[in-house]
Amino acid sequence: MLNLSEDLKLVYRTKELFYEYFLTHPNSTRASKAFNEWLRRVNETVLKEFNACTSTFTNWFEEICNSFDYEFTNGPLEGTHT
């Protein structure tokens, strides 16, 4: 499937980089550096489909990075509320 579309291939690589760059870090300090790098790379692409995603991630940057230092989450509550 990835060989059929260069855009699809780029989106897939970008998603995989998110896991590799960001989700693998043990604390908020290292995660925030990786997150900034991932956001920079995404903003360099021409895929407008990521605009809403990067905008949301940028708005919630501190809160997202803090999740690496605290084991508590309101995810189940948000899931129920939604």
C-alpha positions in Angstrom: 0.0 0.0 0.0 2.8 2.4 0.9 4.3 2.0 -2.6 1.0 3.3 -4.2 1.2 6.8 -2.7 4.1 9.0 -1.7 1.8 11.0 0.6 0.7 7.9 2.3 4.3 6.8 2.7 5.2 10.2 4.2 2.2 10.1 6.6 3.2 6.6 7.7 6.8 7.6 8.3 5.7 10.6 10.2 3.5 8.5 12.5 6.3 6.0 13.0 8.7 8.9 13.9 6.2 10.1 16.5 6.6 6.7 18.3 10.4 6.6 17.8 11.1 10.3 18.6 8.6 10.9 21.3 6.9 8.0 23.0 10.1 6.2 23.9 11.5 8.7 26.4 11.6 8.2 30.2 10.9 11.7 31.4 9.4 15.1 30.3 12.8 16.8 29.7 13.9 14.3 27.1 10.4 13.9 25.7 10.0 17.6 25.2 13.2 17.8 23.2 12.1 14.9 21.0 8.6 16.3 20.7 10.0 19.6 19.5 12.1 17.8 16.9 9.1 15.8 15.7 6.9 18.9 15.5 9.7 20.7 13.5 9.9 17.8 11.0 6.2 17.6 10.6 5.9 21.4 10.0 8.5 21.0 7.2 6.3 18.6 5.3 3.7 19.7 2.9 1.0 17.5 4.4 -1.8 19.9 5.4 -3.6 17.0 7.1 -1.2 17.3 10.0 -1.9 21.0 10.7 -4.7 20.4 13.2 -2.7 17.7 14.9 0.4 19.9 15.3 -1.6 22.8 16.4 -3.3 20.8 19.1 0.0 19.3 20.2 1.6 22.7 20.3 -1.3 24.1 22.4 -1.1 21.2 24.9 2.7 20.8 24.7 3.5 21.2 28.4 0.6 19.0 29.5 1.6 16.3 27.1 5.2 16.3 28.2 4.2 16.3 31.9 2.5 13.0 31.3 6.0 11.4 31.2 6.6 12.4 34.8 3.3 11.6 36.4 1.5 8.2 36.3 -2.0 9.7 36.7 -4.2 10.4 33.8 -7.7 11.6 33.3 -8.0 9.6 30.1 -10.7 7.2 31.3 -12.8 10.2 32.5 -12.3 12.0 29.1 -13.3 8.8 27.3 -16.5 8.5 29.3 -17.3 12.2 29.0 -16.8 12.1 25.2 
